[in-house]
C-alpha cells in the first residue's frame, strides 16, 4: 500500500511569516537524514522532500467565478505543509510507529494518509511444489529439514531474491529441484516478508506452507 506522510512543522503554523531566505537548522537536517535512512530500510520510500515556506509560494482558490490567486506573502493559513514522504508500507500502523520516532520539534505534526491505488483488487499468487526430496534416486525417503528451514527463514525475512543465489547443483544436492516454484513465487512477490504457517515432514518429503500479504 502507498501512503503520504505530511509534515506540518510548528515553525510554519499559526500564519507565521518567515524570511524568504529561511533555511532549516543544519543539525536538524542531519537528524532527519538519519531518520530517513532508517525509515528507508523498513519501507520503500518513493519520494521525499522538504518544502520552502508558504510566503514563497502561491494559492489558487476556486469559487463560483474565476479562480482567485493569492501570492505567498498574503496567504492566511493555520497549518502549512513543510515536507512529505511518499512510501510503500504494509500498514498505516507500521508508519504510525515510525512517525513517533521522527526527530520532530515540539508542536510539529505528521499526518498519514493512504493513497488511492489504481487497482484496489488483490492478486493471489499460487504455486505448488515440494521442498526437499529425492524421487527416483537411492536417497528417496531422505528429507533435508535443515535446508528446508533455511529456505523458509529466507522467505520469512523478506529476502526471497537470495534464493536465486543457489546454483542448480546446490538445489539438487539438497533434493530441492522443486524449489524452482518457490523461486518464481518470490520473484513475483518481491523482497516482501511472508508468514510461515507450518512445516511438515512426511516420510519422503518436506512440506512448507506460507503466504505473502500483498
C-alpha positions in Angstrom: 0.0 0.0 0.0 1.1 3.5 -0.7 0.9 6.3 1.8 1.8 10.0 2.0 3.2 11.3 5.3 2.7 15.0 5.6 4.9 17.1 7.9 3.2 20.2 9.3 6.0 22.0 11.2 5.3 24.3 14.1 7.6 26.9 12.6 5.1 27.3 9.7 1.9 27.2 11.8 -0.2 30.0 13.0 0.3 32.0 9.9 3.9 32.8 10.8 5.7 34.9 8.3 9.2 33.7 7.7 12.1 35.4 5.9 12.3 34.4 2.3 15.9 33.2 3.0 14.8 30.9 5.8 16.6 27.5 5.8 16.3 24.7 8.4 18.9 24.2 11.2 21.7 22.0 9.6 21.7 19.8 12.8 18.0 19.2 12.3 18.6 18.4 8.7 21.3 15.9 9.7 19.0 14.2 12.2 16.2 14.0 9.7 18.5 12.5 7.1 19.5 9.7 9.6 15.8 9.1 10.3 15.0 8.9 6.6 17.9 6.4 6.2 16.5 4.1 8.9 12.9 4.5 7.5 14.2 3.5 4.1 15.4 0.2 5.4 12.0 -0.7 6.7 9.7 0.6 4.0 10.2 1.6 0.3 10.5 5.4 0.0 9.2 6.5 -3.4 9.8 10.2 -2.8 10.6 12.7 0.0 11.2 16.4 0.1 11.1 19.5 2.2 9.1 22.5 1.1 10.0 26.2 1.0 8.0 28.5 3.3 4.5 29.4 2.1 5.4 33.0 1.6 7.5 32.0 -1.4 4.6 30.1 -3.0 1.1 30.8 -4.2 -2.5 29.6 -3.7 -5.3 29.2 -6.2 -8.8 29.1 -4.7 -11.9 28.1 -6.7 -15.3 29.6 -6.2 -18.3 30.2 -8.4 -16.5 32.7 -10.6 -12.9 32.9 -11.8 -10.3 31.2 -9.7 -8.6 33.5 -7.2 -4.8 33.6 -7.0 -3.1 34.7 -3.8 0.6 35.3 -3.7 2.6 33.7 -0.9 3.2 36.6 1.5 -0.6 37.3 1.6 -1.9 33.8 2.2 -3.6 33.2 5.5 -3.4 29.7 6.8 -3.3 28.0 10.3 -1.5 24.9 9.1 1.1 24.7 6.3 3.0 21.7 4.9 6.7 21.7 5.4 7.5 18.4 3.7 6.3 15.0 2.8 7.2 11.3 2.3 5.6 9.0 -0.2 6.2 5.4 0.8 5.1 1.8 0.3 4.3 0.1 3.6 2.4 -2.9 4.8 0.0 -0.9 7.0 -0.8 2.5 8.5 0.1 1.2 11.9 3.6 0.5 10.8 4.0 4.1 9.7 2.5 5.4 12.9 5.3 3.7 14.8 7.9 5.2 12.5 6.3 8.7 12.7 6.6 8.5 16.5 10.4 8.1 16.1 10.8 11.1 13.8 13.1 13.8 15.3 10.4 16.4 15.1 10.3 19.6 17.1 7.7 20.4 19.8 4.4 21.4 18.1 5.2 19.6 14.8 2.5 17.3 13.4 2.8 14.4 11.0 -0.3 13.3 9.2 -0.5 9.9 7.5 -2.9 9.4 4.5 -3.3 6.3 2.3 -3.1 6.9 -1.4 -5.8 5.6 -3.6 -4.5 2.7 -5.7 -5.3 2.5 -9.4 -6.4 -1.1 -8.8 -7.9 -2.0 -5.4 -8.3 -5.7 -6.3 -5.8 -8.0 -4.6 -3.9 -10.6 -6.6 -3.4 -14.1 -5.5 -0.1 -15.8 -6.5 -0.4 -19.6 -6.1 2.4 -22.0 -6.6 2.8 -25.6 -5.6 5.9 -27.7 -5.1 7.5 -29.8 -2.5 10.7 -29.0 -0.7 13.5 -31.5 -0.1 13.0 -35.0 -1.5 14.9 -37.3 -3.9 12.4 -39.1 -6.2 13.9 -41.7 -8.5 17.2 -41.8 -6.6 18.7 -44.1 -3.9 18.1 -41.3 -1.4 14.4 -41.3 -1.9 12.9 -41.0 1.6 15.6 -38.7 2.9 14.5 -35.2 3.9 16.9 -32.3 4.3 15.0 -30.4 7.1 17.9 -28.0 7.8 18.0 -26.8 4.2 14.2 -26.6 4.0 14.0 -24.4 7.1 16.9 -22.2 5.8 14.8 -21.5 2.7 11.7 -20.7 4.8 13.7 -18.4 7.0 15.0 -16.5 3.9 11.4 -16.1 2.6 10.1 -15.1 6.0 12.8 -12.4 6.4 11.7 -10.7 3.1 14.9 -11.6 1.2 13.4 -14.0 -1.3 15.8 -12.8 -4.0 18.6 -14.6 -2.2 17.1 -17.9 -3.4 18.5 -17.0 -6.8 22.0 -17.4 -5.3 21.6 -21.1 -5.1 23.1 -22.9 -8.0 21.4 -25.9 -9.7 23.9 -28.2 -8.0 23.1 -26.7 -4.6 19.4 -27.4 -5.2 19.9 -30.9 -6.5 22.3 -31.9 -3.7 19.7 -30.9 -1.2 16.9 -32.6 -3.1 15.3 -29.3 -3.8 14.7 -29.5 -7.6 11.1 -28.4 -6.9 12.3 -25.3 -5.2 12.1 -23.6 -8.6 8.4 -22.8 -8.0 9.3 -21.1 -4.7 12.0 -19.0 -6.5 9.4 -18.0 -9.1 6.8 -17.0 -6.5 9.4 -15.0 -4.5 10.3 -13.2 -7.8 6.7 -12.3 -8.4 6.1 -11.0 -4.8 9.5 -9.3 -4.5 11.5 -9.0 -1.3 8.4 -8.8 0.9 8.2 -10.7 4.3 5.9 -13.6 4.3 4.4 -15.6 7.1 5.3 -19.3 7.5 2.2 -21.1 8.6 3.7 -24.6 9.0 6.4 -27.0 8.0 5.6 -30.7 7.9 8.0 -33.6 7.3 6.5 -36.6 5.7 8.5 -39.8 5.2 9.7 -38.8 1.8 9.3 -35.0 1.5 9.3 -31.7 3.4 6.2 -29.5 3.0 6.2 -25.8 3.7 3.1 -23.6 4.0 3.4 -19.8 3.8 1.7 -16.7 2.3 2.6 -13.2 1.3 0.2 -10.5 2.4 0.4 -8.1 -0.6 
